[in-house]
Amino acid sequence: MDRNARALTQRLCTIVLLFVGGCATGGGGGVANSATPIGSAGAADSKCNPLVQVEGCYGSSQMLCDNASGTWQLLGVCEAPTVCGENGLGEQAGAYVTVCQIPPPPETTDASGGQDVVAGGGGGSGDAGPVGPGPSTAEAVCARWKQDRSDLAEGTFSGSMASCDAGDVSETAKDNALKLVNLYRWLVGLPEVTRAPDLDQKAQACALIMAANGKLSHTPAESWKCWTADGSLAAKRSNISTAPGVTSVDLYMVDPGAHNHDTLGHRRWILSNSLGPIGVGSTATKASCLWVIGGNGKSQAPFIAWPPAGKVPVKAFGPYGKESIDGTGWSIQSDNIVMTKAKVRVLDADGAELPTTQWPLGGWYGSKYAIGFAPSGWKAEGGKTYTVEVSGVAKPFSYQVEVLSCD
């Protein structure tokens, strides 16, 4: 495999691979078609190399390099005033994901000399805060948390791994997974999303591939058992997991595993401004795929934090008690606020600073910019409120996280 293909494959693995330590590449190699500009797509039906070119922009059009035909296919068109943006692989060929987004305002220089983009919107200290009403009372938060988690059934699988029949998973199970996605989005003040039947079908084909082979890959080779073009496409555009569909939504929000530390990408796609519609595929007991990439959501939250600015149940930090975001990391993501020089302080109710470790998160995983930070020697407790202060950006801001016990 050549350098470009290997680098891109590694990047795909890092984005949304869950519960495995590596990524099966399936071999092969290739270079970008010389007629296609590096980092951009060609017009419809022009040649492309799916081994190293995944998505790209052609004017305002979002293009996909089709595995079967080796040609660019129209994925969608960005409507004004949005533009088609790529993930910025630099000199590597092709692009991983394209996003329709409002062009960021001109860069300004903060007091420390760093280049940062001024956030739009308001609602928080420093005039940069989440948009949307969000939860208003502790009672409302606890009531919805309990109601939306009252049925977490994974349903039944009608297909067969032995005969490579993708089948389907119970409609209730798909609704339960969607319900959890929207619960988390509601907690951060983002609008709900819906499921699309065609994306469900492709995600189902993806789940079959992962379950039949007993391993995960965003680029499964055609030699994999039960491989299909639809399943392969969904693998590129989904959060993937060895757990069933409903359970995996909670796991994506925690994002455990050393391979997820540098991106927290599963969570960031679920909390993306651009999310929706989604697709849910599951084998009920084994693998699942959640189609999250390439959405047409038009939310414009200046920043999105997890745990959120506002009220949040303590059980949301680690719904299953094994892993917690106190260990994997809290996160702040934004489409416009440059966080390359961001610094975070977490204060307790008395104003004392709590020790944290913090690190930059890779760009274009549901948001262009992000930072991760984790408690060091302490953990969030129900009944306590924490203030998060962010500096090193063009317009410093702060918000409070009120942790509810909901007992």
C-alpha angles and dihedrals in degrees: 000000000000124000096261095048092047093049092049093047091051090050092051091051092051095050103064111351112134133193099358129093098220145016129247108230101188092222125253130111144203144153134249117279105262091226092060117081112241110261093013137085129239127235120282113298093012114133123270137167112239091198092069105010119067110154137351145162124260105186105305092338125104109221132196125204103229115224096211101046101027090226135114114263127193110258098175144313124248111230122217131302089028123079133206110257129187131212095253105241088170112207094358114105121257127355136266102220138000124212132193104226142160108258109257119247118259115289119259130194119244124216092269092056096251121136112244137163118236112242120234127220128038143228102121142067106293091025094272113109145130117289127226128056097277123185112326106191137031089237092055093049095048093044094053093043090055095041096049091048097046090097116038096156115155093208125211132300117232097189134080130234090197093059095030092243108156091198113167142272123240115285089232091059092051090048090050091054091048090048091057092047089053092044091059092044091050090053090058094042098253124137121259122260132214136222122252116214094220091051090047089055094050092045088051090055088050092052090052092054093050094045095045092052097038093228141078133244135155088211106041112186120241087245090067115109113263092010115168132170091242093050092047092051091049090050089061093049102039145078101242129202143173088227125080121271104265097043090047094063090064091045092051089055092054092040100199124188133075090253090064097046096092096051113018078205101160091059094044093054091052090050095042123133087224098050121128157129100026136192127221124204126170143157089214095236106033135021129009139182127208113197105219108144126094098026127163099222114143103199115141105199106161089219137356121208131194115230083037134239100262134020123352134167114248088230089065087070090068115356094186099039096235102088128022134192086239084072102033094040146263114254144205119196133182141173093213112021109089107222102181090113098028120138124196130207123187117201130191124227091277093054095253115143115244117214117253140171116224138187140174117262122220116264129248098031096127089317136039096236134027145156131204128209134171136197113260112211096348139065135210115269132202114255094030132106124215127196117215117201121192121197133163091067129103092260114023114218141179139200139180129242112207109196115208125202093205091197 
